[in-house]
Amino acid sequence: MKKRIIRLLVCILAMCMLCGCGCGDPNRAMQELIASSTRDNAPSFDKIEYERPDMEKFENDVEMLKMALDEDNFDKVAEYIDRCYEYFYNFDTMYTIANIRSCTDLNDQFYAEEYAWCGSNYPTVQQLMDEVYYACGASSMAERIEEELLWEGFAQEYAPGESSELNEEVVALMEKESELLSRYRSLTASPDVEFKEGAEADYGDALAELQETDNRDDLLSYYDKYNEEFADIYIELVKTRNAMAQALGFESYEQMQYYYFFERDYSPEQAGRYMADIKQYMVPFYKEYMASKPYENIIYTRCDEEKLISVLDTAAENMGGTIESAFDFMVDKKLYDISFSADKAPMSFQTYLSDYESPFLFVNPVGDTEDIITFSHEFGHFLDAYENFNAYETVDVSETFSQAMEYLMLFYYGDALSDEQWENLVAIKLMDTLEMYVQQASFAEFESTVYSTDPELLSTEFLNNLSLQLAKDYGYCNEENQEYFAKSWCDIVHFFEMPFYIITYPVSNDAAMQIFELELAESGKGLEKYLEMLPREYGSFMETVIGGGLQSPFEEGRIQKVVQDMSLMLDYSDMAA
């Protein structure tokens, strides 16, 4: 059976290795992990010091492990396997810290350089871990190592004669990918734009004002200046990733991401049909609804960091149990950044600090009540990682929990919001859901088209034309904004940082909406279903959905049902407003 690739941010065996037992009984593994956890004693995030990992020490530990294997010294082998994993998790933690602090201030040169250093050395760390596995698999103690130290099936998977997928060609391509991503981060850090008056200004500082005044000419000046540079980086990333997929024996990079990075149990073909259904059934409804200009009825009110914390604190307390515990842990340990800064990375995410068994939440807020939805989304990720110790099974399950949290919290804000604020927030969320389906499906089609196109045909013009055409096909492009929709594809962080993630949003939202509908039908039922599914008793998205008593998003007629439900909910929201 083809071996999985060690993932970029978290070792695929993290859960079972941390508790020192095999994968045969995941419930037992989780119980032991919880029992041995020391995260309550972890320092607050602001007290954690970054220290560049010592690559020479890790290389030495790998060599010492090989010597212990040659000597058939099982106790030493166990010691050095532990040390190798300790190093791996520490490297992962330092890489994550560098990423968080670089995202907090893109102009911080120290963390920009450390993030780049970690990224360029991570392929070597992965390769060294592969050496550990192959050396153990080739030893006379392979079966005992499997039974007492590693996972069921290890000895066969890494038996003599098997070869590592992380050869020199693959590692070189991974290093090139990391370099390109560093170039991308640098480009987004502090772009300067020449506005109509002729002055140079930092785009991040000016963007909010431009959006408020709807000064489209100045907004487009950013794309005029940087569109081609973003395209050059993106095209090189596509070429590099396609070469990587080929070197690893995949038919396409899309297939590689679906099956081996995201471990999806649905195919690109199923996703393609799903996007076609969105285009056929959702887009006409979307265009008709948006023609009524519903956003003109929305009132956006200011929402600062203190208000954000207060609103979610109320919801978490009202939901109680593990949700309240996770929120309190996040606040007490300062495992979040929702501050306002023009220097922050233009993204929101949740990540994990392996050494401290702690999630971290990052939001780049816009400053109004819509941030409540973004915060609740990332908190859904935080809760999942907190409850399951960052269990790696499929991002689609993770997105189900994050999107369902957006819906569920609407019922639990209590008096933290006025009636008017709550009604506006419900309307914003429902319209956001509708736009999410059409826009994210179009972005997913964009990626699929780009990666399946002959790389020699890719150009800035090709990308811009494709972006514009899809914006028209999916119904969200109007005549006066054609240039914007042609060039604004470069704003989509996932295209650069996490390719083929995007399809997860509409697919997982289907399951999240079913939880939402349960809560609508009877107070507490949606929350009950959410908490029932949260412990991740299943290993894949489809198993989780079906095992949780929900319908498959790919069931015939599902998109039509979603359109029907959205129509009813939006009508109700309009009447409430």
C-alpha positions as CSV (number, residue, x, y, z in Angstrom):
1,M,0.0,0.0,0.0
2,K,1.4,3.4,-1.0
3,K,2.7,5.3,2.0
4,R,1.3,8.6,3.0
5,I,3.4,11.7,2.7
6,I,4.4,13.3,6.0
7,R,2.3,16.5,6.1
8,L,3.7,20.0,6.1
9,L,2.5,21.2,9.4
10,V,1.8,18.1,11.5
11,C,3.2,14.5,11.4
12,I,0.5,12.1,10.3
13,L,1.3,9.9,13.3
14,A,1.2,12.6,15.9
15,M,-1.7,11.3,18.0
16,C,-0.5,7.7,18.3
17,M,3.2,8.6,18.7
18,L,2.6,11.1,21.5
19,C,0.9,8.5,23.6
20,G,3.3,5.8,22.6
21,C,0.8,3.2,21.4
22,G,-0.4,1.7,18.1
23,C,-3.2,2.9,15.9
24,G,-5.3,-0.3,16.3
25,D,-7.5,1.2,19.0
26,P,-8.0,4.9,18.4
27,N,-10.3,5.3,21.4
28,R,-7.7,3.9,23.7
29,A,-5.0,6.0,22.1
30,M,-7.1,9.2,22.7
31,Q,-7.8,8.2,26.3
32,E,-4.1,7.6,27.0
33,L,-3.3,10.9,25.3
34,I,-5.8,12.8,27.5
35,A,-4.6,11.1,30.6
36,S,-0.9,12.0,29.9
37,S,-1.6,15.5,28.7
38,T,0.3,18.3,30.4
39,R,-1.2,21.2,28.4
40,D,-2.9,22.8,31.4
41,N,0.6,23.5,32.7
42,A,1.7,25.1,29.4
43,P,2.8,28.8,29.5
44,S,0.7,31.5,27.9
45,F,1.6,32.1,24.3
46,D,3.3,35.4,24.9
47,K,5.7,33.7,27.3
48,I,6.8,31.0,24.8
49,E,10.3,31.7,23.4
50,Y,11.2,30.9,19.9
51,E,14.5,29.1,19.4
52,R,15.8,28.0,16.0
53,P,15.9,24.2,16.0
54,D,19.4,22.5,16.0
55,M,19.5,20.5,12.7
56,E,22.9,19.1,13.6
57,K,21.6,17.6,16.8
58,F,18.7,15.9,14.9
59,E,21.1,14.5,12.3
60,N,23.3,13.2,15.1
61,D,20.3,11.5,16.9
62,V,19.3,9.8,13.6
63,E,22.9,8.4,13.3
64,M,22.9,7.3,16.9
65,L,19.6,5.5,16.2
66,K,21.1,3.6,13.3
67,M,24.1,2.5,15.5
68,A,21.7,1.2,18.1
69,L,19.8,-0.7,15.5
70,D,23.1,-2.3,14.2
71,E,23.9,-3.3,17.8
72,D,20.4,-4.8,18.4
73,N,20.1,-2.5,21.4
74,F,16.3,-2.2,21.8
75,D,16.4,0.2,24.8
76,K,18.7,2.6,22.9
77,V,16.5,2.3,19.9
78,A,13.5,3.3,22.0
79,E,15.4,6.2,23.5
80,Y,16.5,7.6,20.1
81,I,13.1,7.1,18.5
82,D,11.7,9.2,21.3
83,R,14.4,11.8,20.8
84,C,13.7,12.0,17.1
85,Y,10.0,12.5,17.7
86,E,10.8,15.1,20.4
87,Y,12.9,17.0,17.8
88,F,10.3,16.6,15.1
89,Y,7.5,18.1,17.3
90,N,9.8,20.8,18.5
91,F,10.7,21.7,15.0
92,D,7.0,21.7,14.1
93,T,6.3,24.0,17.1
94,M,9.0,26.5,16.3
95,Y,7.9,26.6,12.7
96,T,4.4,27.3,13.8
97,I,5.5,30.0,16.2
98,A,7.6,31.7,13.5
99,N,4.5,31.5,11.2
100,I,2.2,33.1,13.8
101,R,4.5,35.9,14.7
102,S,5.4,36.6,11.1
103,C,1.7,36.8,10.3
104,T,1.1,39.1,13.3
105,D,3.6,41.5,11.8
106,L,4.6,40.9,8.2
107,N,7.2,43.6,8.5
108,D,9.0,41.7,11.3
109,Q,12.2,40.8,9.5
110,F,13.4,38.3,12.2
111,Y,10.3,36.1,12.0
112,A,10.1,36.5,8.3
113,E,13.6,35.0,8.0
114,E,12.9,32.3,10.6
115,Y,9.7,31.3,8.9
116,A,11.7,31.1,5.6
117,W,14.5,29.1,7.3
118,C,12.0,26.6,8.9
119,G,10.2,26.2,5.5
120,S,13.4,25.5,3.6
121,N,14.6,23.0,6.2
122,Y,11.4,21.2,6.8
123,P,11.8,18.9,3.7
124,T,15.1,17.8,5.2
125,V,13.4,17.1,8.6
126,Q,10.8,15.0,6.8
127,Q,13.5,13.1,4.9
128,L,15.4,12.4,8.2
129,M,12.2,11.0,9.7
130,D,11.9,8.8,6.6
131,E,15.4,7.6,7.3
132,V,14.3,6.7,10.8
133,Y,11.4,4.6,9.5
134,Y,13.4,2.8,6.8
135,A,16.3,2.0,9.2
136,C,13.9,0.6,11.8
137,G,12.0,-1.3,9.1
138,A,15.2,-2.9,7.8
139,S,16.4,-4.0,11.2
140,S,16.1,-7.4,12.8
141,M,13.9,-5.8,15.5
142,A,11.4,-4.4,13.1
143,E,8.4,-6.5,14.4
144,R,9.2,-5.7,18.0
145,I,9.6,-2.0,17.2
146,E,6.2,-2.1,15.5
147,E,4.6,-3.9,18.4
148,E,6.1,-1.8,21.2
149,L,7.0,1.6,19.7
150,L,5.4,2.4,16.4
151,W,2.1,1.5,14.6
152,E,0.3,-1.6,13.4
153,G,1.6,-2.5,9.9
154,F,4.8,-0.5,10.2
155,A,7.2,-3.5,9.6
156,Q,5.5,-4.4,6.3
157,E,5.2,-0.8,5.2
158,Y,8.9,-0.1,5.7
159,A,10.2,-3.5,4.9
160,P,13.6,-3.9,3.1
161,G,13.2,-3.3,-0.6
162,E,10.7,-0.4,-0.1
163,S,12.1,2.9,-1.1
164,S,11.4,6.4,0.3
165,E,9.2,8.8,-1.6
166,L,11.2,11.7,-0.3
167,N,14.2,11.3,-2.6
168,E,16.5,14.1,-3.6
169,E,14.3,15.3,-6.5
170,V,11.2,15.6,-4.3
171,V,13.1,17.3,-1.4
172,A,14.5,19.8,-3.9
173,L,11.0,20.5,-5.3
174,M,9.7,20.9,-1.7
175,E,12.5,23.4,-1.0
176,K,11.7,25.3,-4.1
177,E,8.0,25.4,-3.1
178,S,9.0,26.8,0.3
179,E,11.2,29.5,-1.4
180,L,8.3,30.6,-3.6
181,L,6.0,30.8,-0.6
182,S,8.5,33.0,1.1
183,R,8.5,35.3,-2.0
184,Y,4.7,35.4,-1.8
185,R,4.7,36.3,1.9
186,S,7.3,39.0,1.2
187,L,5.2,40.4,-1.6
188,T,2.1,40.6,0.5
189,A,4.0,42.1,3.5
190,S,4.1,45.7,2.5
191,P,3.2,46.6,-1.1
192,D,3.4,50.2,-2.0
193,V,0.9,51.7,-4.5
194,E,1.0,54.9,-6.4
195,F,-2.4,56.6,-6.0
196,K,-4.0,59.2,-8.3
197,E,-2.3,62.0,-6.5
198,G,1.1,60.4,-7.3
199,A,2.1,59.6,-3.7
200,E,3.3,56.1,-2.7
201,A,1.3,54.6,0.1
202,D,1.2,51.3,1.9
203,Y,-1.7,49.4,0.5
204,G,-2.6,47.7,3.8
205,D,-2.9,51.1,5.6
206,A,-5.0,52.6,2.8
207,L,-7.3,49.6,1.9
208,A,-9.9,50.2,4.6
209,E,-10.3,53.8,3.6
210,L,-10.5,52.9,-0.1
211,Q,-13.2,50.3,0.5
212,E,-15.2,52.7,2.6
213,T,-15.1,55.4,-0.1
214,D,-15.4,52.9,-2.9
215,N,-12.6,54.5,-4.7
216,R,-12.3,51.8,-7.3
217,D,-9.6,53.5,-9.4
218,D,-7.2,53.5,-6.4
219,L,-8.2,50.0,-5.4
220,L,-7.3,48.7,-8.9
221,S,-3.9,50.4,-8.8
222,Y,-2.8,47.7,-6.5
223,Y,-3.6,45.0,-9.0
224,D,-2.2,47.0,-11.9
225,K,1.2,47.1,-10.0
226,Y,1.3,43.6,-8.6
227,N,-0.9,41.3,-10.7
228,E,1.9,40.1,-12.9
229,E,4.3,39.5,-10.0
230,F,1.7,37.4,-8.2
231,A,1.0,35.5,-11.4
232,D,4.7,34.7,-11.9
233,I,5.0,33.3,-8.4
234,Y,1.7,31.3,-8.8
235,I,2.7,29.8,-12.2
236,E,6.0,28.7,-10.8
237,L,4.2,27.1,-7.8
238,V,1.9,25.3,-10.2
239,K,4.9,24.0,-12.2
240,T,6.8,23.0,-9.1
241,R,3.8,21.2,-7.6
242,N,2.9,19.4,-10.8
243,A,6.5,18.2,-11.0
244,M,6.4,17.0,-7.4
245,A,3.2,15.0,-8.0
246,Q,4.8,13.4,-11.0
247,A,8.0,12.6,-9.0
248,L,5.8,11.0,-6.3
249,G,3.9,8.8,-8.9
250,F,0.5,10.6,-9.0
251,E,-1.6,11.2,-12.1
252,S,-2.0,14.8,-11.1
253,Y,-1.3,17.3,-8.3
254,E,-5.0,17.5,-7.7
255,Q,-5.2,13.8,-7.1
256,M,-2.2,14.0,-4.8
257,Q,-3.8,16.7,-2.7
258,Y,-7.2,15.0,-2.5
259,Y,-6.0,11.5,-1.5
260,Y,-2.7,12.0,0.2
261,F,-2.6,15.4,1.7
262,F,-6.2,16.0,2.7
263,E,-7.1,12.3,2.8
264,R,-10.5,12.8,1.3
265,D,-12.9,9.9,0.8
266,Y,-14.6,11.6,-2.2
267,S,-13.0,12.1,-5.6
268,P,-12.1,15.1,-7.8
269,E,-14.8,13.8,-10.1
270,Q,-17.5,13.9,-7.4
271,A,-16.3,17.4,-6.5
272,G,-16.6,18.4,-10.2
273,R,-20.2,17.2,-10.4
274,Y,-20.9,19.0,-7.2
275,M,-19.6,22.3,-8.7
276,A,-21.7,21.7,-11.8
277,D,-24.8,21.3,-9.6
278,I,-23.9,24.6,-7.8
279,K,-23.6,26.3,-11.2
280,Q,-26.9,24.8,-12.5
281,Y,-29.1,25.2,-9.4
282,M,-27.5,27.6,-6.9
283,V,-26.2,30.3,-9.3
284,P,-29.7,31.2,-10.8
285,F,-31.1,31.5,-7.2
286,Y,-28.1,33.5,-6.1
287,K,-28.4,36.0,-9.1
288,E,-32.1,36.4,-8.5
289,Y,-31.7,37.1,-4.8
290,M,-28.7,39.4,-5.2
291,A,-30.7,41.4,-7.8
292,S,-32.8,42.6,-4.8
293,K,-29.7,44.3,-3.3
294,P,-30.1,42.7,0.1
295,Y,-26.9,44.2,1.5
296,E,-28.5,47.6,1.4
297,N,-30.6,46.6,4.4
298,I,-27.6,45.5,6.4
299,I,-26.3,47.7,9.1
300,Y,-22.6,47.1,10.1
301,T,-21.7,48.4,13.5
302,R,-18.2,48.8,14.9
303,C,-16.8,45.8,16.9
304,D,-13.5,46.1,18.7
305,E,-11.4,43.3,20.2
306,E,-13.0,43.7,23.6
307,K,-16.5,43.4,22.2
308,L,-15.4,40.3,20.1
309,I,-14.2,38.5,23.2
310,S,-17.2,39.4,25.2
311,V,-19.7,38.2,22.6
312,L,-18.1,34.8,22.1
313,D,-17.5,34.4,25.8
314,T,-21.2,34.8,26.3
315,A,-22.0,32.2,23.6
316,A,-19.5,29.7,24.9
317,E,-20.8,30.1,28.4
318,N,-24.4,29.5,27.2
319,M,-23.3,26.4,25.2
320,G,-21.4,25.1,28.2
321,G,-19.3,22.0,28.7
322,T,-16.3,21.4,26.5
323,I,-17.1,24.5,24.4
324,E,-16.9,26.8,27.5
325,S,-13.7,25.0,28.7
326,A,-12.0,25.4,25.3
327,F,-12.8,29.1,25.2
328,D,-11.6,29.7,28.7
329,F,-8.4,27.8,27.9
330,M,-7.9,29.9,24.8
331,V,-8.3,33.2,26.7
332,D,-6.3,32.2,29.8
333,K,-3.3,31.0,27.8
334,K,-3.6,33.9,25.3
335,L,-3.8,31.4,22.4
336,Y,-5.4,33.9,20.0
337,D,-4.7,37.0,18.1
338,I,-7.8,39.0,17.0
339,S,-6.1,42.4,17.2
340,F,-6.4,45.2,14.6
341,S,-3.2,46.0,12.7
342,A,-2.4,47.0,9.1
343,D,0.7,44.9,9.4
344,K,-1.1,41.6,9.9
345,A,-1.3,38.9,7.2
346,P,-4.6,39.1,5.3
347,M,-6.0,35.8,6.5
348,S,-7.6,34.0,9.4
349,F,-6.6,30.5,10.6
350,Q,-6.2,28.0,13.4
351,T,-2.9,26.2,13.9
352,Y,-1.4,23.9,16.6
353,L,1.6,24.1,19.0
354,S,2.6,20.4,19.2
355,D,5.0,20.8,22.2
356,Y,2.2,22.4,24.2
357,E,-0.7,20.4,22.9
358,S,-2.5,23.7,22.3
359,P,-4.4,25.2,19.4
360,F,-3.8,28.8,18.4
361,L,-6.4,31.1,16.7
362,F,-5.5,34.0,14.4
363,V,-8.0,36.5,12.9
364,N,-7.3,39.6,10.8
365,P,-10.5,41.5,11.7
366,V,-12.2,44.2,9.5
367,G,-13.6,46.0,12.5
368,D,-17.3,45.4,12.4
369,T,-19.9,42.8,13.5
370,E,-19.0,40.5,10.7
371,D,-15.8,39.7,12.6
372,I,-18.0,37.8,15.1
373,I,-18.7,35.2,12.3
374,T,-15.1,34.9,11.4
375,F,-14.1,34.5,15.0
376,S,-16.7,31.9,15.7
377,H,-15.5,30.0,12.6
378,E,-11.9,29.8,13.7
379,F,-13.1,29.0,17.3
380,G,-14.9,26.0,15.8
381,H,-11.5,24.9,14.5
382,F,-9.9,25.7,17.9
383,L,-12.5,23.6,19.7
384,D,-12.0,20.6,17.4
385,A,-8.2,20.8,17.9
386,Y,-8.6,21.2,21.6
387,E,-11.0,18.4,22.1
388,N,-9.2,15.9,19.8
389,F,-5.6,17.0,20.4
390,N,-5.3,18.0,16.7
391,A,-6.4,14.6,15.4
392,Y,-5.4,14.8,11.8
393,E,-8.4,13.0,10.1
394,T,-9.4,15.1,7.1
395,V,-9.9,18.9,6.9
396,D,-13.4,18.4,5.6
397,V,-14.5,17.2,9.1
398,S,-12.6,20.1,10.7
399,E,-14.4,22.6,8.4
400,T,-17.7,20.9,9.3
401,F,-17.1,21.8,12.9
402,S,-15.9,25.3,12.2
403,Q,-18.8,26.2,9.9
404,A,-21.4,24.5,12.1
405,M,-20.0,26.7,15.0
406,E,-20.8,29.8,13.0
407,Y,-24.5,28.7,12.7
408,L,-24.9,27.3,16.2
409,M,-23.5,30.4,18.0
410,L,-26.2,32.5,16.4
411,F,-28.6,30.8,18.9
412,Y,-26.4,31.4,22.0
413,Y,-25.3,35.1,22.0
414,G,-28.0,36.0,24.4
415,D,-28.0,39.6,25.5
416,A,-24.4,40.1,24.2
417,L,-26.0,41.5,21.1
418,S,-29.0,43.8,20.6
419,D,-32.0,42.5,18.7
420,E,-30.9,44.7,15.7
421,Q,-27.3,43.4,15.8
422,W,-28.5,39.8,16.1
423,E,-30.9,40.2,13.1
424,N,-28.2,41.7,11.0
425,L,-25.7,39.0,12.0
426,V,-28.2,36.3,11.0
427,A,-28.8,38.0,7.7
428,I,-25.1,38.4,7.1
429,K,-24.4,34.8,7.9
430,L,-27.1,33.5,5.5
431,M,-26.0,35.7,2.7
432,D,-22.4,34.8,3.4
433,T,-23.4,31.1,3.1
434,L,-25.1,31.8,-0.3
435,E,-22.0,33.7,-1.6
436,M,-19.7,31.0,-0.2
437,Y,-21.3,28.3,-2.3
438,V,-21.0,30.2,-5.6
439,Q,-17.6,31.9,-5.0
440,Q,-15.8,29.0,-3.4
441,A,-17.1,26.7,-6.1
442,S,-15.7,29.1,-8.7
443,F,-12.4,29.2,-6.9
444,A,-12.3,25.4,-6.8
445,E,-12.9,25.3,-10.5
446,F,-10.2,27.9,-11.0
447,E,-7.6,25.7,-9.3
448,S,-8.7,22.5,-11.1
449,T,-8.5,24.2,-14.5
450,V,-5.1,25.8,-13.8
451,Y,-3.4,22.6,-12.6
452,S,-4.9,20.6,-15.5
453,T,-3.7,23.1,-18.1
454,D,-0.4,22.7,-20.0
455,P,2.0,24.7,-17.8
456,E,3.5,26.3,-20.9
457,L,0.1,27.9,-21.7
458,L,-0.1,29.5,-18.3
459,S,0.4,33.3,-18.2
460,T,-0.9,36.4,-16.4
461,E,-3.4,36.9,-19.2
462,F,-4.6,33.3,-18.9
463,L,-5.2,33.5,-15.2
464,N,-7.0,36.9,-15.4
465,N,-9.2,35.7,-18.2
466,L,-10.1,32.5,-16.4
467,S,-10.9,34.4,-13.2
468,L,-13.1,36.8,-15.0
469,Q,-14.9,34.1,-16.9
470,L,-15.7,32.1,-13.8
471,A,-16.9,35.2,-12.0
472,K,-19.4,35.6,-14.9
473,D,-20.3,31.9,-15.0
474,Y,-21.0,31.8,-11.3
475,G,-23.0,35.1,-11.4
476,Y,-21.1,37.4,-9.1
477,C,-19.4,39.7,-11.7
478,N,-21.1,42.9,-12.8
479,E,-20.1,45.1,-15.7
480,E,-18.4,47.9,-13.8
481,N,-16.2,45.5,-11.8
482,Q,-14.8,43.3,-14.5
483,E,-11.2,44.4,-14.1
484,Y,-11.4,43.7,-10.4
485,F,-12.7,40.2,-10.8
486,A,-10.2,39.5,-13.5
487,K,-7.2,40.3,-11.2
488,S,-8.4,39.8,-7.7
489,W,-7.8,36.0,-7.9
490,C,-4.3,36.9,-6.4
491,D,-6.1,37.8,-3.1
492,I,-7.0,34.2,-2.5
493,V,-4.4,33.0,0.0
494,H,-5.4,29.3,-0.4
495,F,-4.3,29.3,-4.1
496,F,-0.7,30.0,-2.9
497,E,-0.6,28.5,0.6
498,M,-3.0,25.6,0.6
499,P,-4.0,24.4,-2.9
500,F,-7.2,22.4,-3.3
501,Y,-8.4,23.2,0.2
502,I,-11.2,25.4,-1.1
503,I,-13.6,22.7,-2.2
504,T,-13.9,21.7,1.4
505,Y,-15.9,24.9,2.2
506,P,-19.1,24.2,0.2
507,V,-18.8,20.4,0.8
508,S,-18.5,20.6,4.6
509,N,-21.0,23.4,4.8
510,D,-23.6,21.0,3.6
511,A,-23.1,18.9,6.7
512,A,-22.9,22.1,8.9
513,M,-26.2,23.3,7.5
514,Q,-27.9,20.1,8.5
515,I,-26.7,20.7,12.1
516,F,-28.1,24.2,11.8
517,E,-31.4,22.9,10.6
518,L,-31.6,20.6,13.6
519,E,-31.1,23.6,15.9
520,L,-33.8,25.6,14.0
521,A,-36.3,22.7,14.4
522,E,-35.7,22.3,18.1
523,S,-33.5,24.3,20.5
524,G,-30.5,22.3,21.6
525,K,-30.8,19.5,19.0
526,G,-28.2,20.9,16.7
527,L,-25.8,21.5,19.6
528,E,-26.4,18.0,20.8
529,K,-25.6,16.5,17.3
530,Y,-22.5,18.7,17.1
531,L,-21.2,17.5,20.4
532,E,-22.1,13.9,19.5
533,M,-19.9,14.1,16.3
534,L,-17.1,16.2,17.8
535,P,-15.0,13.3,19.3
536,R,-14.1,12.1,15.8
537,E,-15.0,8.5,16.1
538,Y,-14.6,8.0,12.4
539,G,-11.6,8.3,10.2
540,S,-13.0,10.2,7.2
541,F,-15.5,12.8,6.2
542,M,-18.1,10.6,4.6
543,E,-17.9,8.1,7.5
544,T,-18.4,11.0,10.0
545,V,-21.3,12.4,8.1
546,I,-23.1,9.1,7.5
547,G,-22.2,7.8,10.9
548,G,-23.5,10.9,12.5
549,G,-26.9,10.4,10.8
550,L,-26.6,13.1,8.3
551,Q,-27.0,13.0,4.5
552,S,-24.1,12.9,2.1
553,P,-23.5,16.2,0.3
554,F,-23.1,14.2,-2.9
555,E,-26.5,12.5,-2.6
556,E,-28.6,13.2,-5.7
557,G,-30.7,16.3,-5.3
558,R,-28.7,17.7,-2.3
559,I,-27.9,21.1,-3.9
560,Q,-31.5,21.5,-4.9
561,K,-32.5,20.9,-1.3
562,V,-29.9,23.4,0.0
563,V,-31.3,26.0,-2.5
564,Q,-34.8,25.3,-1.2
565,D,-33.7,25.7,2.5
566,M,-31.7,28.8,1.8
567,S,-34.7,30.4,0.0
568,L,-36.9,29.7,3.1
569,M,-34.3,30.9,5.6
570,L,-33.4,34.1,3.6
571,D,-37.1,34.9,3.3
572,Y,-37.5,34.5,7.0
573,S,-34.4,36.6,7.7
574,D,-35.7,39.4,5.4
575,M,-39.1,39.4,7.2
576,A,-37.3,39.5,10.6
577,A,-35.2,42.4,9.5
